[in-house]
Amino acid sequence: MRPTQLKTALRHLMSKRRAAFIWGPPGVGKSDIVASIAKEDKLDLIDFRMALRDPTDIKGFPMPDTTTKTMKFFRDGELPTKGKGILFLDELNSAAPATQAAAMQLTLTGKIGDYTLPGGWRIIGAGNRESDRAVVNRMPSALALRFTHLDLDVSLDDWSTWALENNMPTELIGFIRFRPNLLHAFDPSQRSSPNPRSWTFVSSDIGSSMDRDTEYEVLKGTVGEGAASEFVAFLQVYRDLPSIDSIMLNPDSVPVPTSPATLYALSSALGAKSKKDTFDRMMIYVERMPIEFQVVTVRDAIRQNNTISATKAFVKWGINNASIAM
């Protein structure tokens, strides 16, 4: 399922006090989605990286009680004791079998030994698939049956919305729209391959002080040679685009590009820089573009600034293109 669907499903399961497990390849945003739910719903979040844990981190460390001649379990204090939140058992199926076994009772009943998970807390697990060639251990069926299992897929629309909301570089957004297959082309046989996480790393490299050759080497080491080569070529196109200022000054005369790569780059740039007081003028130029790129530009503009929907140009464009799904 796409990220927006996953968030809806997770919130439903949390409301029913059911544990959920998110499956997906590395780099698709499993951890980010759980973190965003906690932030949006004002919940505490404990990110329990299970691959780094021992069974005693959950069950507690046994200590003898000389008075009662019994063993008591002392915990490190990381498990919650009050409030409400999400206990995120990330990389659960990468944990050693003994650690997974320790999580079994806690996941089903919210209890292990003398510890009880507070009523306001919910458990979500996550992990990679065996086919991803990540470091995983087969999850015991007794543990697997304690979860509702959800598969996370990559969605271009969801990623584009997220990228705009998080001020990702417009040239990167334009490139991913031009080459959507490169949003996630995970190849476990390669050291680096494109995925949403690695493109986030790339966003901090764009516009740096590195020379072009060094920039390419960094990109290649982040998303792989093929994706880096295509992106560098796209950046050259983007850097040769007509300026937004020139378009705003002469919207009816500045040439409209014809190549798809240039149009994807330009529509992303226009949408990201749209403002209510200049939108009417900008649309003079946008309406000279092919209709599919008009849709991309207008959709981005609305995501950036919803007040644009009240402009005369938007209303007119919407009436003229009522049959086109936004």
N, C-alpha and C positions, 0 to 999 in steps of 0.2 A: 504494500500500500504506500501511497505517497505521504510525505511528511505531515501535511495538514490532516489527512485521514488518521494517521497514527496518533496525533495529539488528541483528536476526538475520541479515538478508541481507548487510549490510556486514561483519559479523564473518566470515561464511563466505567472502566474496570476499577479504577480507584474508588469511585463512588459506591461500588458494590463490594469493596474490600477484597478484591481478587488480585492476586499477583500476576504480573505480565512479564513476558520475556520478549525482547526485541532482537530479531536476527537480521544480520546484514553484513556486507563486506566491509573491510576497513575503510575509514575515511568518508562514510556517507552521512555522518551527523547524528548517530544514535545518542551519544552523550549530550550533544548540544540540544537535542529535542527535549530530553528529560530536564536539563538545566533551565530551558526556556519555560517549561510548564511550572517548575518550582518558582521561578521569578515572577511569571505572570499571575500565578495563583497565590503569591505571597506565602510560600511554604519553605521550610528549612530543607536543605539538601545535604545528605551525607553520601559522598562518592566513595564507596567501599571497593577499591580495586582488588578483586578477588584473586587475580593471578599472583599478587604479591603477598597474599595472606597465608597464615598457617591455621589449622583447625582451632588452636587456642585463641586466635583473635576473635572468634565467634563464641565458642563454648566457654572460654576462660581458661586460665592457667590453674591447674590443681595445686592446692596448698593444704598441708595437713593441719587439722585442728586438734591440738594435743589434749584439749579438754574433753571434747566429744568423741575423740578417736575416729573422726571421719574426715573426708576431704571436702574442702570448699573451693569454689572456683572464683578466681579473681580476674576481672576483665580490665582492659586498658582504658575504659571509660569512653570509648569512641561511639559505642552504640547509644542511641537516644534514650533518655529517661523521662522526657516531658515534651509538651508542645505538639506540633503537627508538622509533617513533612514527608519527604521521600527518602527511603533507604535504598540507594541505587547500588545493586550488586553487579557492577560492570565487570566484563571479562570473566563472567562466572564459569563458563565452560572452558576457560583457559586455566582454571585453578586445578590444583592436584585433587585426585579423587577423594582424599580424606577431607579436604576443605569443602568440597561440594557436599559431601555427606553431612558435615556440620551445619551447612545452610539449610538442609532438608526440612528439619522440624521447624526452624524459625520461619521458613517460607510458608508452610501450611498452617501452622497454628499461631504464629507470632510469639512462640515461646521456645526457649531452649534452657534446660536446667532450671535455675531459679530466676532466670531473666524473662521478662515479658515486654514485648514491643508496645509502647504507648498506643492507645486507641486512635490517636490522630495521625499515626504514621502508616504509610503504605510501602510495599516492596515492589520494585521494578528491577528486573535483571536484563542483561544484554550480553551479546557475544557474537563472534564471527562464525561463519559456517565452515565445516570441514573442507568444502570444495575451494575455499579461499586460500588454502595452504597456510593459514595462520596457525599459531601455536594453540591448539585446542585439544581437549580431552573429551571423549564421548560422554555426554551427560547421562547419568543413570536414569533409567525409565521412572524409577520412584521419585526422582527430583523433577524430571520433565513433566510428569503428570500434575505437579503442583502449580504449574503456570498455564496461562493462556498465551499461546505463541503467536507473535505478529511479525511478518516479514516486511522490512523497510525497503522500498524502491526509491530510485532517484527520479525526481520530477523537475523538468526544466522550468515550468511555470512557478512551482513553489520556490525553487532556487532563485529565480529572477526576482520574485517578490522579496525574498530574504535579502538578496544582494542590494536591492534598491534601498530597503529599510536600514541597511547597515553601511550605506555609503561606500559600497565597493566601486572601484574605478569603472567608469562607463565603457572604456575600451575593452575591459575584461568581460563585462556583461554583453557587449555587442559581439565579441568573439564567440562566446559560448552559445549565443543564439544562432550565429552563423554556422557553428560546428557543434550542434547539440550532442552528438555522439561522444565528444571529448569531455563532456561534463563528468562522466564516470566511465573510464575505460580501464578498469583495474586489471592488471596483469601480474599475477603472483610470481611469474618467472623473471620479472624485471625488478631492478632495485627501486626505480621510480616509475610511477604511472599516474595519469590524471584522475583525480577524484575531487569531490567538493572540498575536502580538507586541504589538499595540496594547492588548489586554486586560491584558497584563502591565503595561503603562504605567498603565492605569486602576487597577490594584490599589494603586499607591502614592498615588493621589489620594483613595481612599476613607478617610473619617475624618479628613481634613485640617482645618485651621483655616479653610478657605475658606467664605464664605457660600454658600447654595444656588445663587444665580444665577451666581456665579463658578464654582462647581463644575460646573454644567451647561455653561458655555461651554468649560471645559477638556475635559470629556468629549466634547462635540461636536467639538472640534478634534482629538480623538484617535481616535474610532471613527465619526464621522459623526453627522449630526443625528438620523436615524431611530433608530439604535441607542442614542444617548445619551438620547433622550426616553423610550424604553422602559425603559432601565436606571434612570433617575431615578424613574419611576413605580414600578418594582419596589423600589427602595430605600425608598420611602415605606411600602410594604407590609412590608418587612423590619423597618423601625424601629418598627413597631407590633405586632410579634409578641409573644406572651406570653414572659416571661423564662424562661430555663432554670431559674433558681432556683425560680420559682413552679411549674413543671412537676414538678420533683423533690420539692417539698414536698407537692403534691397531684396526683399523676399520674393518679388515677382520676376527678378532677373538673374539672380545667382544660379548658375547651372546646377541641375539635379544629377547626381551620379547615376550611372547605369549598372555598374557591377553590383551583384548581391552583397559581396563582402563590404564594399564601401557604404551601401545603403544600410546594412545592419549596424555598422559603426556609427553612421550619422544619426539614425533614428534613436539609438541609445543615448547619444550625446544631447540631442534635442529634448528628448523626454526628461532626462535628468536635470536639465537647466531651465525647464519651463516655469514661468511665473504667471500669476493671474493677470497682472497689468500688461504683460507683453504677449499673452497667449493668442489673442486675436490676430496680431501681426505675424506671429510665428506660423499660424495655421495657413496663411497665404502661401507660404513655401511648402508646408507639409502636404497640402492638398494637391501639389504638383508631383508628389511621389506616388509610386505604385500603391494600391490600396492596402496590401498586406503590411507595408512599412508605415502607412498612416496609422493602422491599428496598433502596431507596436509602439509608435511614438505617443499616441493619445493615451494608451493604457499606462505607459510609464509616467506620463505627466499627471494623470489622476492619482496614481499610487504615491507620487511625490507630494502632491498638493491637491487635496480634494476640492478646494474652493474653485478650482479651474472649471468644475462641472457647472458653475453658475455663469460662465462667460457666454457671450453671444456666439462666438465661434464654435464652442463645444456643442451648444444646443443645436446649431445649424448642422454641424457635422453629424451629430447623432441622428437627426431627422433624415438626412440624406443617405445615411448608412445604417438604417434601423435593422436591416436584415442580417447585418454582420455581428456575430457573437463577440462581445468584449471579454 
